[in-house]
Amino acid sequence: MNETIKTIYERRAVRKYDERPIEKALINEVIEAGRMAPSAINMQPWKFYVLTNKELIKRLSKEISRAAASEISKMKIRKLMKLAASFFYLSHRLDFLKLEDAVFHGAPAVIFISSPKTNEWADLDIGMCSQNIMLAAQSLGLASCPIGFAKYVEKTKSYKKLGIAETEQVIIAIIIGYGVEKPEPKIRLKDNLFFIE
Ligand SMILES: Cc1cc2nc3c(=O)[nH]c(=O)nc-3n(C[C@H](O)[C@H](O)[C@H](O)COP(=O)(O)O)c2cc1C
């Protein structure tokens, strides 16, 4: 296996971190890798908001949990089932609202990534950018996890502290830090490949 493929295989969604802060140079390096992602018509629509203030991370985590719970309680059953499938981890976390940092898992750095609300390719562009960030982090000895719940940050009281323009929407956040767990890889489905002769 070459180094790139090894990095892809070794990356895991890590949800336990030690307290050690991450050097700014490393944060810059992973974001540079994010910037190297492809984007539709080369719009490079991403903006990065890096949070390292422990108190603010914890506060936002609590506010996002509450906002997400409130949004989820308003959802119709079909949408709810879809959400449970994609964010399956919620079902394992019935105490979601009580956890100290249920959303950002105690990570020392959170990178919110936004895109203009008008960008029809936002999810794809930011998805590619996010994967670059996570693979770069992995290659530098850092762990990471994509946090889809972070999009609820827009519904929190502390959102304005991030200074994100009205015209932007938060697509995802990536948490990074020094991991203190090594989750086993999840089984990958194999019945999804079709060669058309
Ligand atoms: C778009 C997206 C949103 C996700 N949101 C969350 C989240 O909010 N919280 C979380 O703990 N994990 C989240 N994850 C991580 C997935 O649960 C994880 O990637 C998946 O279980 C596979 O595990 P692996 O990344 O270790 O291979 C998200 C992943 C993706 C791609």
The ligand as a MOL file (V3000), in Angstrom:
LIG
                    3D

  0  0  0     0  0            999 V3000
M  V30 BEGIN CTAB
M  V30 COUNTS 31 33 0 0 0
M  V30 BEGIN ATOM
M  V30 1 C -21.3640 14.4230 6.5390 0
M  V30 2 C -20.9570 13.7340 7.8230 0
M  V30 3 C -21.4800 14.1840 9.0250 0
M  V30 4 C -21.0790 13.5720 10.2220 0
M  V30 5 N -21.5330 14.0780 11.3950 0
M  V30 6 C -21.0920 13.5690 12.5550 0
M  V30 7 C -21.4790 14.1820 13.7820 0
M  V30 8 O -22.2160 15.1740 13.8220 0
M  V30 9 N -20.9660 13.6510 14.9210 0
M  V30 10 C -20.1200 12.5780 14.9250 0
M  V30 11 O -19.6850 12.1620 15.9880 0
M  V30 12 N -19.7440 11.9640 13.7630 0
M  V30 13 C -20.2040 12.4420 12.5870 0
M  V30 14 N -19.7880 11.8950 11.3970 0
M  V30 15 C -18.8110 10.7810 11.4040 0
M  V30 16 C -19.4260 9.4380 10.9340 0
M  V30 17 O -20.2760 8.9270 11.9340 0
M  V30 18 C -18.2700 8.4660 10.6180 0
M  V30 19 O -17.4920 9.0190 9.5880 0
M  V30 20 C -18.7900 7.0890 10.1800 0
M  V30 21 O -19.3970 6.4440 11.2760 0
M  V30 22 C -17.6980 6.1870 9.6330 0
M  V30 23 O -16.6490 6.0540 10.5430 0
M  V30 24 P -15.1220 6.3690 10.0910 0
M  V30 25 O -15.0920 7.8080 9.7020 0
M  V30 26 O -14.2900 6.0750 11.3100 0
M  V30 27 O -14.7930 5.4760 8.9560 0
M  V30 28 C -20.1800 12.4700 10.2000 0
M  V30 29 C -19.6780 12.0280 8.9620 0
M  V30 30 C -20.0400 12.6620 7.8040 0
M  V30 31 C -19.4380 12.2000 6.4890 0
M  V30 END ATOM
M  V30 BEGIN BOND
M  V30 1 1 1 2
M  V30 2 1 2 3
M  V30 3 2 2 30
M  V30 4 2 3 4
M  V30 5 1 4 5
M  V30 6 1 4 28
M  V30 7 2 5 6
M  V30 8 1 6 7
M  V30 9 1 6 13
M  V30 10 2 7 8
M  V30 11 1 7 9
M  V30 12 1 9 10
M  V30 13 2 10 11
M  V30 14 1 10 12
M  V30 15 2 12 13
M  V30 16 1 13 14
M  V30 17 1 14 15
M  V30 18 1 14 28
M  V30 19 1 15 16
M  V30 20 1 16 17
M  V30 21 1 16 18
M  V30 22 1 18 19
M  V30 23 1 18 20
M  V30 24 1 20 21
M  V30 25 1 20 22
M  V30 26 1 22 23
M  V30 27 1 23 24
M  V30 28 2 24 25
M  V30 29 1 24 26
M  V30 30 1 24 27
M  V30 31 2 28 29
M  V30 32 1 29 30
M  V30 33 1 30 31
M  V30 END BOND
M  V30 END CTAB
M  END
